Amino acid sequence: MIAIDFFNQFDRAALLDDPATMRYRKAVLDRGGSAPGRAMVQGFLGRDESMEAFEEWIGEALVEV
């Protein structure tokens, strides 16, 4: 759920050139295990994770089947 919420922050057409890429690096990757996971999620998203992104993804996956 969190991974999908994270991925929705990126421009899929320009993953490496998107400003979200640097935000992700600074908020998550650079911190490693130095902060609780919830703090890193909030640092990147600017909010708590959301079920909405997961529910949307599940809905899309079910439509394709």
PQR file with spaces between the fields and no chain letter, atoms N, CA, C, O and H, PARSE charges and radii, in Angstrom:
ATOM       1  N    MET     1       0.816   -1.166    0.000 -0.4000 1.5000
ATOM       2  CA   MET     1       0.000    0.000    0.000 -0.0000 2.0000
ATOM       3  C    MET     1       0.879    1.256    0.000  0.5500 1.7000
ATOM       4  O    MET     1       0.623    2.196   -0.752 -0.5500 1.4000
ATOM       5  N    ILE     2       1.897    1.266    0.833 -0.4000 1.5000
ATOM       6  CA   ILE     2       2.765    2.445    0.906 -0.0000 2.0000
ATOM       7  C    ILE     2       3.561    2.596   -0.386  0.5500 1.7000
ATOM       8  O    ILE     2       3.742    3.711   -0.874 -0.5500 1.4000
ATOM       9  H    ILE     2       2.105    0.502    1.444  0.4000 1.0000
ATOM      10  N    ALA     3       4.032    1.499   -0.936 -0.4000 1.5000
ATOM      11  CA   ALA     3       4.810    1.571   -2.176 -0.0000 2.0000
ATOM      12  C    ALA     3       3.986    2.166   -3.308  0.5500 1.7000
ATOM      13  O    ALA     3       4.491    2.975   -4.087 -0.5500 1.4000
ATOM      14  H    ALA     3       3.885    0.593   -0.539  0.4000 1.0000
ATOM      15  N    ILE     4       2.739    1.778   -3.403 -0.4000 1.5000
ATOM      16  CA   ILE     4       1.867    2.317   -4.457 -0.0000 2.0000
ATOM      17  C    ILE     4       1.603    3.795   -4.209  0.5500 1.7000
ATOM      18  O    ILE     4       1.608    4.595   -5.145 -0.5500 1.4000
ATOM      19  H    ILE     4       2.328    1.122   -2.770  0.4000 1.0000
ATOM      20  N    ASP     5       1.372    4.158   -2.948 -0.4000 1.5000
ATOM      21  CA   ASP     5       1.164    5.561   -2.605 -0.0000 2.0000
ATOM      22  C    ASP     5       2.415    6.371   -2.958  0.5500 1.7000
ATOM      23  O    ASP     5       2.309    7.473   -3.494 -0.5500 1.4000
ATOM      24  H    ASP     5       1.368    3.508   -2.189  0.4000 1.0000
ATOM      25  N    PHE     6       3.592    5.828   -2.659 -0.4000 1.5000
ATOM      26  CA   PHE     6       4.846    6.501   -3.023 -0.0000 2.0000
ATOM      27  C    PHE     6       4.951    6.649   -4.545  0.5500 1.7000
ATOM      28  O    PHE     6       5.228    7.735   -5.054 -0.5500 1.4000
ATOM      29  H    PHE     6       3.678    4.932   -2.223  0.4000 1.0000
ATOM      30  N    PHE     7       4.729    5.552   -5.256 -0.4000 1.5000
ATOM      31  CA   PHE     7       4.918    5.551   -6.711 -0.0000 2.0000
ATOM      32  C    PHE     7       3.989    6.548   -7.396  0.5500 1.7000
ATOM      33  O    PHE     7       4.345    7.125   -8.423 -0.5500 1.4000
ATOM      34  H    PHE     7       4.504    4.670   -4.843  0.4000 1.0000
ATOM      35  N    ASN     8       2.819    6.748   -6.840 -0.4000 1.5000
ATOM      36  CA   ASN     8       1.886    7.709   -7.426 -0.0000 2.0000
ATOM      37  C    ASN     8       2.372    9.152   -7.330  0.5500 1.7000
ATOM      38  O    ASN     8       1.791   10.040   -7.953 -0.5500 1.4000
ATOM      39  H    ASN     8       2.530    6.279   -6.006  0.4000 1.0000
ATOM      40  N    GLN     9       3.412    9.391   -6.570 -0.4000 1.5000
ATOM      41  CA   GLN     9       3.974   10.738   -6.455 -0.0000 2.0000
ATOM      42  C    GLN     9       4.863   11.089   -7.649  0.5500 1.7000
ATOM      43  O    GLN     9       5.179   12.259   -7.867 -0.5500 1.4000
ATOM      44  H    GLN     9       3.884    8.670   -6.064  0.4000 1.0000
ATOM      45  N    PHE    10       5.262   10.082   -8.415 -0.4000 1.5000
ATOM      46  CA   PHE    10       6.203   10.273   -9.514 -0.0000 2.0000
ATOM      47  C    PHE    10       5.496   10.413  -10.853  0.5500 1.7000
ATOM      48  O    PHE    10       4.408    9.875  -11.061 -0.5500 1.4000
ATOM      49  H    PHE    10       5.005    9.132   -8.238  0.4000 1.0000
ATOM      50  N    ASP    11       6.141   11.149  -11.759 -0.4000 1.5000
ATOM      51  CA   ASP    11       5.699   11.226  -13.145 -0.0000 2.0000
ATOM      52  C    ASP    11       6.246    9.983  -13.840  0.5500 1.7000
ATOM      53  O    ASP    11       7.458    9.860  -14.019 -0.5500 1.4000
ATOM      54  H    ASP    11       7.024   11.586  -11.590  0.4000 1.0000
ATOM      55  N    ARG    12       5.390    9.084  -14.221 -0.4000 1.5000
ATOM      56  CA   ARG    12       5.827    7.798  -14.796 -0.0000 2.0000
ATOM      57  C    ARG    12       6.574    7.959  -16.110  0.5500 1.7000
ATOM      58  O    ARG    12       7.342    7.078  -16.498 -0.5500 1.4000
ATOM      59  H    ARG    12       4.406    9.184  -14.075  0.4000 1.0000
ATOM      60  N    ALA    13       6.362    9.060  -16.791 -0.4000 1.5000
ATOM      61  CA   ALA    13       7.045    9.294  -18.069 -0.0000 2.0000
ATOM      62  C    ALA    13       8.467    9.813  -17.871  0.5500 1.7000
ATOM      63  O    ALA    13       9.275    9.780  -18.799 -0.5500 1.4000
ATOM      64  H    ALA    13       5.739    9.776  -16.476  0.4000 1.0000
ATOM      65  N    ALA    14       8.773   10.290  -16.670 -0.4000 1.5000
ATOM      66  CA   ALA    14      10.104   10.864  -16.418 -0.0000 2.0000
ATOM      67  C    ALA    14      10.515   10.551  -14.983  0.5500 1.7000
ATOM      68  O    ALA    14      10.726   11.462  -14.182 -0.5500 1.4000
ATOM      69  H    ALA    14       8.116   10.317  -15.917  0.4000 1.0000
ATOM      70  N    LEU    15      10.627    9.285  -14.665 -0.4000 1.5000
ATOM      71  CA   LEU    15      10.897    8.882  -13.291 -0.0000 2.0000
ATOM      72  C    LEU    15      12.162    9.497  -12.708  0.5500 1.7000
ATOM      73  O    LEU    15      12.160    9.923  -11.554 -0.5500 1.4000
ATOM      74  H    LEU    15      10.456    8.546  -15.316  0.4000 1.0000
ATOM      75  N    LEU    16      13.224    9.551  -13.469 -0.4000 1.5000
ATOM      76  CA   LEU    16      14.488   10.056  -12.936 -0.0000 2.0000
ATOM      77  C    LEU    16      14.596   11.575  -12.975  0.5500 1.7000
ATOM      78  O    LEU    16      15.421   12.155  -12.269 -0.5500 1.4000
ATOM      79  H    LEU    16      13.226    9.205  -14.407  0.4000 1.0000
ATOM      80  N    ASP    17      13.775   12.221  -13.787 -0.4000 1.5000
ATOM      81  CA   ASP    17      13.824   13.678  -13.897 -0.0000 2.0000
ATOM      82  C    ASP    17      12.749   14.365  -13.062  0.5500 1.7000
ATOM      83  O    ASP    17      12.663   15.593  -13.049 -0.5500 1.4000
ATOM      84  H    ASP    17      13.104   11.751  -14.361  0.4000 1.0000
ATOM      85  N    ASP    18      11.943   13.592  -12.378 -0.4000 1.5000
ATOM      86  CA   ASP    18      10.844   14.130  -11.599 -0.0000 2.0000
ATOM      87  C    ASP    18      11.367   14.717  -10.276  0.5500 1.7000
ATOM      88  O    ASP    18      12.247   14.116   -9.658 -0.5500 1.4000
ATOM      89  H    ASP    18      12.013   12.595  -12.389  0.4000 1.0000
ATOM      90  N    PRO    19      10.860   15.855   -9.831 -0.5600 1.5000
ATOM      91  CA   PRO    19      11.274   16.410   -8.535  0.2800 2.0000
ATOM      92  C    PRO    19      11.013   15.434   -7.374  0.5500 1.7000
ATOM      93  O    PRO    19      11.694   15.498   -6.350 -0.5500 1.4000
ATOM      94  N    ALA    20      10.049   14.548   -7.527 -0.4000 1.5000
ATOM      95  CA   ALA    20       9.756   13.560   -6.480 -0.0000 2.0000
ATOM      96  C    ALA    20      10.944   12.627   -6.263  0.5500 1.7000
ATOM      97  O    ALA    20      11.108   12.087   -5.169 -0.5500 1.4000
ATOM      98  H    ALA    20       9.496   14.496   -8.359  0.4000 1.0000
ATOM      99  N    THR    21      11.766   12.431   -7.276 -0.4000 1.5000
ATOM     100  CA   THR    21      12.923   11.553   -7.155 -0.0000 2.0000
ATOM     101  C    THR    21      13.874   12.054   -6.077  0.5500 1.7000
ATOM     102  O    THR    21      14.324   11.270   -5.242 -0.5500 1.4000
ATOM     103  H    THR    21      11.633   12.869   -8.165  0.4000 1.0000
ATOM     104  N    MET    22      14.181   13.325   -6.082 -0.4000 1.5000
ATOM     105  CA   MET    22      15.087   13.886   -5.083 -0.0000 2.0000
ATOM     106  C    MET    22      14.414   13.927   -3.711  0.5500 1.7000
ATOM     107  O    MET    22      15.065   13.689   -2.693 -0.5500 1.4000
ATOM     108  H    MET    22      13.816   13.962   -6.761  0.4000 1.0000
ATOM     109  N    ARG    23      13.127   14.226   -3.681 -0.4000 1.5000
ATOM     110  CA   ARG    23      12.407   14.206   -2.399 -0.0000 2.0000
ATOM     111  C    ARG    23      12.461   12.823   -1.782  0.5500 1.7000
ATOM     112  O    ARG    23      12.662   12.688   -0.575 -0.5500 1.4000
ATOM     113  H    ARG    23      12.599   14.419   -4.508  0.4000 1.0000
ATOM     114  N    TYR    24      12.280   11.777   -2.612 -0.4000 1.5000
ATOM     115  CA   TYR    24      12.337   10.393   -2.140 -0.0000 2.0000
ATOM     116  C    TYR    24      13.735   10.064   -1.609  0.5500 1.7000
ATOM     117  O    TYR    24      13.889    9.448   -0.554 -0.5500 1.4000
ATOM     118  H    TYR    24      12.116   11.887   -3.593  0.4000 1.0000
ATOM     119  N    ARG    25      14.731   10.484   -2.355 -0.4000 1.5000
ATOM     120  CA   ARG    25      16.111   10.226   -1.921 -0.0000 2.0000
ATOM     121  C    ARG    25      16.383   10.845   -0.554  0.5500 1.7000
ATOM     122  O    ARG    25      16.926   10.194    0.338 -0.5500 1.4000
ATOM     123  H    ARG    25      14.606   10.984   -3.212  0.4000 1.0000
ATOM     124  N    LYS    26      16.000   12.107   -0.403 -0.4000 1.5000
ATOM     125  CA   LYS    26      16.287   12.815    0.852 -0.0000 2.0000
ATOM     126  C    LYS    26      15.439   12.310    2.014  0.5500 1.7000
ATOM     127  O    LYS    26      15.936   12.179    3.133 -0.5500 1.4000
ATOM     128  H    LYS    26      15.559   12.636   -1.128  0.4000 1.0000
ATOM     129  N    ALA    27      14.172   12.029    1.761 -0.4000 1.5000
ATOM     130  CA   ALA    27      13.257   11.657    2.845 -0.0000 2.0000
ATOM     131  C    ALA    27      13.372   10.196    3.253  0.5500 1.7000
ATOM     132  O    ALA    27      13.079    9.846    4.396 -0.5500 1.4000
ATOM     133  H    ALA    27      13.768   12.135    0.853  0.4000 1.0000
ATOM     134  N    VAL    28      13.803    9.325    2.310 -0.4000 1.5000
ATOM     135  CA   VAL    28      13.798    7.885    2.598 -0.0000 2.0000
ATOM     136  C    VAL    28      15.188    7.267    2.459  0.5500 1.7000
ATOM     137  O    VAL    28      15.730    6.744    3.433 -0.5500 1.4000
ATOM     138  H    VAL    28      14.040    9.609    1.381  0.4000 1.0000
ATOM     139  N    LEU    29      15.756    7.319    1.287 -0.4000 1.5000
ATOM     140  CA   LEU    29      17.009    6.607    1.031 -0.0000 2.0000
ATOM     141  C    LEU    29      18.175    7.139    1.857  0.5500 1.7000
ATOM     142  O    LEU    29      18.917    6.361    2.456 -0.5500 1.4000
ATOM     143  H    LEU    29      15.315    7.744    0.496  0.4000 1.0000
ATOM     144  N    ASP    30      18.336    8.450    1.890 -0.4000 1.5000
ATOM     145  CA   ASP    30      19.457    9.024    2.644 -0.0000 2.0000
ATOM     146  C    ASP    30      19.353    8.754    4.139  0.5500 1.7000
ATOM     147  O    ASP    30      20.371    8.700    4.829 -0.5500 1.4000
ATOM     148  H    ASP    30      17.733    9.082    1.403  0.4000 1.0000
ATOM     149  N    ARG    31      18.153    8.587    4.641 -0.4000 1.5000
ATOM     150  CA   ARG    31      17.960    8.382    6.078 -0.0000 2.0000
ATOM     151  C    ARG    31      18.220    6.942    6.489  0.5500 1.7000
ATOM     152  O    ARG    31      18.506    6.670    7.655 -0.5500 1.4000
ATOM     153  H    ARG    31      17.326    8.631    4.081  0.4000 1.0000
ATOM     154  N    GLY    32      18.122    6.021    5.543 -0.4000 1.5000
ATOM     155  CA   GLY    32      18.347    4.613    5.860 -0.0000 2.0000
ATOM     156  C    GLY    32      17.479    4.173    7.016  0.5500 1.7000
ATOM     157  O    GLY    32      16.269    4.398    7.005 -0.5500 1.4000
ATOM     158  H    GLY    32      17.890    6.242    4.595  0.4000 1.0000
ATOM     159  N    GLY    33      18.080    3.549    8.013 -0.4000 1.5000
ATOM     160  CA   GLY    33      17.338    3.099    9.176 -0.0000 2.0000
ATOM     161  C    GLY    33      17.437    4.059   10.348  0.5500 1.7000
ATOM     162  O    GLY    33      17.194    3.673   11.491 -0.5500 1.4000
ATOM     163  H    GLY    33      19.063    3.367    8.022  0.4000 1.0000
ATOM     164  N    SER    34      17.791    5.302   10.073 -0.4000 1.5000
ATOM     165  CA   SER    34      18.009    6.257   11.158 -0.0000 2.0000
ATOM     166  C    SER    34      16.733    6.881   11.704  0.5500 1.7000
ATOM     167  O    SER    34      16.778    7.618   12.689 -0.5500 1.4000
ATOM     168  H    SER    34      17.988    5.616    9.144  0.4000 1.0000
ATOM     169  N    ALA    35      15.602    6.598   11.078 -0.4000 1.5000
ATOM     170  CA   ALA    35      14.327    7.158   11.534 -0.0000 2.0000
ATOM     171  C    ALA    35      13.262    6.075   11.440  0.5500 1.7000
ATOM     172  O    ALA    35      13.388    5.146   10.643 -0.5500 1.4000
ATOM     173  H    ALA    35      15.566    6.000   10.278  0.4000 1.0000
ATOM     174  N    PRO    36      12.218    6.187   12.244 -0.5600 1.5000
ATOM     175  CA   PRO    36      11.113    5.232   12.124  0.2800 2.0000
ATOM     176  C    PRO    36      10.473    5.312   10.737  0.5500 1.7000
ATOM     177  O    PRO    36      10.419    6.381   10.130 -0.5500 1.4000
ATOM     178  N    GLY    37       9.998    4.192   10.255 -0.4000 1.5000
ATOM     179  CA   GLY    37       9.386    4.132    8.931 -0.0000 2.0000
ATOM     180  C    GLY    37       8.270    5.135    8.749  0.5500 1.7000
ATOM     181  O    GLY    37       8.181    5.786    7.708 -0.5500 1.4000
ATOM     182  H    GLY    37      10.042    3.323   10.749  0.4000 1.0000
ATOM     183  N    ARG    38       7.415    5.267    9.754 -0.4000 1.5000
ATOM     184  CA   ARG    38       6.289    6.204    9.657 -0.0000 2.0000
ATOM     185  C    ARG    38       6.788    7.632    9.443  0.5500 1.7000
ATOM     186  O    ARG    38       6.184    8.392    8.687 -0.5500 1.4000
ATOM     187  H    ARG    38       7.488    4.738   10.599  0.4000 1.0000
ATOM     188  N    ALA    39       7.879    7.998   10.100 -0.4000 1.5000
ATOM     189  CA   ALA    39       8.433    9.341    9.939 -0.0000 2.0000
ATOM     190  C    ALA    39       8.931    9.548    8.516  0.5500 1.7000
ATOM     191  O    ALA    39       8.774   10.633    7.957 -0.5500 1.4000
ATOM     192  H    ALA    39       8.370    7.380   10.715  0.4000 1.0000
ATOM     193  N    MET    40       9.530    8.518    7.926 -0.4000 1.5000
ATOM     194  CA   MET    40      10.009    8.641    6.551 -0.0000 2.0000
ATOM     195  C    MET    40       8.846    8.735    5.569  0.5500 1.7000
ATOM     196  O    MET    40       8.907    9.496    4.604 -0.5500 1.4000
ATOM     197  H    MET    40       9.657    7.636    8.380  0.4000 1.0000
ATOM     198  N    VAL    41       7.786    7.966    5.813 -0.4000 1.5000
ATOM     199  CA   VAL    41       6.591    8.039    4.962 -0.0000 2.0000
ATOM     200  C    VAL    41       6.022    9.454    5.017  0.5500 1.7000
ATOM     201  O    VAL    41       5.743   10.056    3.980 -0.5500 1.4000
ATOM     202  H    VAL    41       7.736    7.348    6.597  0.4000 1.0000
ATOM     203  N    GLN    42       5.854    9.975    6.213 -0.4000 1.5000
ATOM     204  CA   GLN    42       5.307   11.324    6.373 -0.0000 2.0000
ATOM     205  C    GLN    42       6.236   12.375    5.779  0.5500 1.7000
ATOM     206  O    GLN    42       5.778   13.372    5.221 -0.5500 1.4000
ATOM     207  H    GLN    42       6.081    9.486    7.055  0.4000 1.0000
ATOM     208  N    GLY    43       7.547   12.151    5.901 -0.4000 1.5000
ATOM     209  CA   GLY    43       8.507   13.085    5.327 -0.0000 2.0000
ATOM     210  C    GLY    43       8.435   13.146    3.817  0.5500 1.7000
ATOM     211  O    GLY    43       8.600   14.217    3.232 -0.5500 1.4000
ATOM     212  H    GLY    43       7.920   11.341    6.355  0.4000 1.0000
ATOM     213  N    PHE    44       8.192   12.014    3.179 -0.4000 1.5000
ATOM     214  CA   PHE    44       8.108   11.987    1.720 -0.0000 2.0000
ATOM     215  C    PHE    44       6.743   12.441    1.219  0.5500 1.7000
ATOM     216  O    PHE    44       6.654   13.278    0.321 -0.5500 1.4000
ATOM     217  H    PHE    44       8.058   11.145    3.655  0.4000 1.0000
ATOM     218  N    LEU    45       5.692   11.894    1.793 -0.4000 1.5000
ATOM     219  CA   LEU    45       4.350   12.200    1.310 -0.0000 2.0000
ATOM     220  C    LEU    45       3.810   13.533    1.842  0.5500 1.7000
ATOM     221  O    LEU    45       2.944   14.157    1.229 -0.5500 1.4000
ATOM     222  H    LEU    45       5.764   11.214    2.523  0.4000 1.0000
ATOM     223  N    GLY    46       4.338   13.949    2.985 -0.4000 1.5000
ATOM     224  CA   GLY    46       3.801   15.141    3.621 -0.0000 2.0000
ATOM     225  C    GLY    46       2.493   14.854    4.346  0.5500 1.7000
ATOM     226  O    GLY    46       1.760   15.772    4.713 -0.5500 1.4000
ATOM     227  H    GLY    46       5.042   13.442    3.483  0.4000 1.0000
ATOM     228  N    ARG    47       2.210   13.583    4.545 -0.4000 1.5000
ATOM     229  CA   ARG    47       0.986   13.116    5.192 -0.0000 2.0000
ATOM     230  C    ARG    47       1.159   11.653    5.537  0.5500 1.7000
ATOM     231  O    ARG    47       2.178   11.055    5.192 -0.5500 1.4000
ATOM     232  H    ARG    47       2.806   12.837    4.246  0.4000 1.0000
ATOM     233  N    ASP    48       0.187   11.065    6.209 -0.4000 1.5000
ATOM     234  CA   ASP    48       0.194    9.618    6.426 -0.0000 2.0000
ATOM     235  C    ASP    48      -0.119    8.913    5.112  0.5500 1.7000
ATOM     236  O    ASP    48      -0.679    9.511    4.194 -0.5500 1.4000
ATOM     237  H    ASP    48      -0.641   11.550    6.489  0.4000 1.0000
ATOM     238  N    GLU    49       0.248    7.638    5.032 -0.4000 1.5000
ATOM     239  CA   GLU    49      -0.082    6.867    3.845 -0.0000 2.0000
ATOM     240  C    GLU    49      -1.605    6.781    3.697  0.5500 1.7000
ATOM     241  O    GLU    49      -2.350    6.990    4.655 -0.5500 1.4000
ATOM     242  H    GLU    49       0.703    7.152    5.778  0.4000 1.0000
ATOM     243  N    SER    50      -2.046    6.469    2.483 -0.4000 1.5000
ATOM     244  CA   SER    50      -3.473    6.452    2.200 -0.0000 2.0000
ATOM     245  C    SER    50      -3.870    5.153    1.511  0.5500 1.7000
ATOM     246  O    SER    50      -3.147    4.643    0.654 -0.5500 1.4000
ATOM     247  H    SER    50      -1.441    6.299    1.705  0.4000 1.0000
ATOM     248  N    MET    51      -5.008    4.634    1.891 -0.4000 1.5000
ATOM     249  CA   MET    51      -5.544    3.431    1.237 -0.0000 2.0000
ATOM     250  C    MET    51      -6.080    3.745   -0.154  0.5500 1.7000
ATOM     251  O    MET    51      -6.260    2.835   -0.963 -0.5500 1.4000
ATOM     252  H    MET    51      -5.595    5.047    2.588  0.4000 1.0000
ATOM     253  N    GLU    52      -6.337    5.006   -0.442 -0.4000 1.5000
ATOM     254  CA   GLU    52      -6.942    5.382   -1.720 -0.0000 2.0000
ATOM     255  C    GLU    52      -6.099    4.934   -2.911  0.5500 1.7000
ATOM     256  O    GLU    52      -6.638    4.421   -3.891 -0.5500 1.4000
ATOM     257  H    GLU    52      -6.191    5.745    0.215  0.4000 1.0000
ATOM     258  N    ALA    53      -4.804    5.120   -2.837 -0.4000 1.5000
ATOM     259  CA   ALA    53      -3.936    4.717   -3.948 -0.0000 2.0000
ATOM     260  C    ALA    53      -3.991    3.209   -4.144  0.5500 1.7000
ATOM     261  O    ALA    53      -4.025    2.732   -5.278 -0.5500 1.4000
ATOM     262  H    ALA    53      -4.366    5.537   -2.041  0.4000 1.0000
ATOM     263  N    PHE    54      -4.000    2.460   -3.056 -0.4000 1.5000
ATOM     264  CA   PHE    54      -4.066    1.001   -3.129 -0.0000 2.0000
ATOM     265  C    PHE    54      -5.420    0.557   -3.693  0.5500 1.7000
ATOM     266  O    PHE    54      -5.476   -0.321   -4.554 -0.5500 1.4000
ATOM     267  H    PHE    54      -3.973    2.848   -2.134  0.4000 1.0000
ATOM     268  N    GLU    55      -6.493    1.153   -3.217 -0.4000 1.5000
ATOM     269  CA   GLU    55      -7.822    0.793   -3.700 -0.0000 2.0000
ATOM     270  C    GLU    55      -7.971    1.074   -5.187  0.5500 1.7000
ATOM     271  O    GLU    55      -8.577    0.290   -5.917 -0.5500 1.4000
ATOM     272  H    GLU    55      -6.447    1.866   -2.518  0.4000 1.0000
ATOM     273  N    GLU    56      -7.417    2.193   -5.633 -0.4000 1.5000
ATOM     274  CA   GLU    56      -7.458    2.528   -7.056 -0.0000 2.0000
ATOM     275  C    GLU    56      -6.670    1.505   -7.871  0.5500 1.7000
ATOM     276  O    GLU    56      -7.127    1.063   -8.924 -0.5500 1.4000
ATOM     277  H    GLU    56      -6.924    2.830   -5.041  0.4000 1.0000
ATOM     278  N    TRP    57      -5.490    1.131   -7.387 -0.4000 1.5000
ATOM     279  CA   TRP    57      -4.651    0.148   -8.084 -0.0000 2.0000
ATOM     280  C    TRP    57      -5.354   -1.204   -8.166  0.5500 1.7000
ATOM     281  O    TRP    57      -5.341   -1.851   -9.213 -0.5500 1.4000
ATOM     282  H    TRP    57      -5.118    1.491   -6.531  0.4000 1.0000
ATOM     283  N    ILE    58      -5.966   -1.630   -7.066 -0.4000 1.5000
ATOM     284  CA   ILE    58      -6.699   -2.907   -7.064 -0.0000 2.0000
ATOM     285  C    ILE    58      -7.845   -2.850   -8.069  0.5500 1.7000
ATOM     286  O    ILE    58      -8.075   -3.803   -8.812 -0.5500 1.4000
ATOM     287  H    ILE    58      -5.976   -1.104   -6.215  0.4000 1.0000
ATOM     288  N    GLY    59      -8.554   -1.741   -8.088 -0.4000 1.5000
ATOM     289  CA   GLY    59      -9.657   -1.577   -9.037 -0.0000 2.0000
ATOM     290  C    GLY    59      -9.182   -1.675  -10.467  0.5500 1.7000
ATOM     291  O    GLY    59      -9.842   -2.306  -11.293 -0.5500 1.4000
ATOM     292  H    GLY    59      -8.368   -0.966   -7.483  0.4000 1.0000
ATOM     293  N    GLU    60      -8.045   -1.062  -10.783 -0.4000 1.5000
ATOM     294  CA   GLU    60      -7.485   -1.120  -12.138 -0.0000 2.0000
ATOM     295  C    GLU    60      -7.064   -2.551  -12.475  0.5500 1.7000
ATOM     296  O    GLU    60      -7.285   -3.017  -13.593 -0.5500 1.4000
ATOM     297  H    GLU    60      -7.509   -0.549  -10.112  0.4000 1.0000
ATOM     298  N    ALA    61      -6.468   -3.237  -11.525 -0.4000 1.5000
ATOM     299  CA   ALA    61      -6.012   -4.612  -11.760 -0.0000 2.0000
ATOM     300  C    ALA    61      -7.195   -5.536  -12.009  0.5500 1.7000
ATOM     301  O    ALA    61      -7.115   -6.425  -12.857 -0.5500 1.4000
ATOM     302  H    ALA    61      -6.289   -2.858  -10.616  0.4000 1.0000
ATOM     303  N    LEU    62      -8.280   -5.339  -11.289 -0.4000 1.5000
ATOM     304  CA   LEU    62      -9.462   -6.194  -11.460 -0.0000 2.0000
ATOM     305  C    LEU    62     -10.144   -5.942  -12.804  0.5500 1.7000
ATOM     306  O    LEU    62     -10.698   -6.867  -13.398 -0.5500 1.4000
ATOM     307  H    LEU    62      -8.344   -4.617  -10.601  0.4000 1.0000
ATOM     308  N    VAL    63     -10.108   -4.720  -13.279 -0.4000 1.5000
ATOM     309  CA   VAL    63     -10.726   -4.384  -14.570 -0.0000 2.0000
ATOM     310  C    VAL    63      -9.956   -5.051  -15.702  0.5500 1.7000
ATOM     311  O    VAL    63     -10.554   -5.478  -16.690 -0.5500 1.4000
ATOM     312  H    VAL    63      -9.658   -3.969  -12.796  0.4000 1.0000
ATOM     313  N    GLU    64      -8.633   -5.144  -15.568 -0.4000 1.5000
ATOM     314  CA   GLU    64      -7.794   -5.730  -16.629 -0.0000 2.0000
ATOM     315  C    GLU    64      -7.982   -7.230  -16.735  0.5500 1.7000
ATOM     316  O    GLU    64      -7.714   -7.797  -17.795 -0.5500 1.4000
ATOM     317  H    GLU    64      -8.147   -4.797  -14.765  0.4000 1.0000
ATOM     318  N    VAL    65      -8.433   -7.899  -15.680 -0.4000 1.5000
ATOM     319  CA   VAL    65      -8.561   -9.361  -15.674 -0.0000 2.0000
ATOM     320  C    VAL    65      -9.773   -9.782  -16.393  0.5500 1.7000
ATOM     321  O    VAL    65     -10.047  -10.978  -16.492 -0.5500 1.4000
ATOM     322  H    VAL    65      -8.651   -7.438  -14.819  0.4000 1.0000
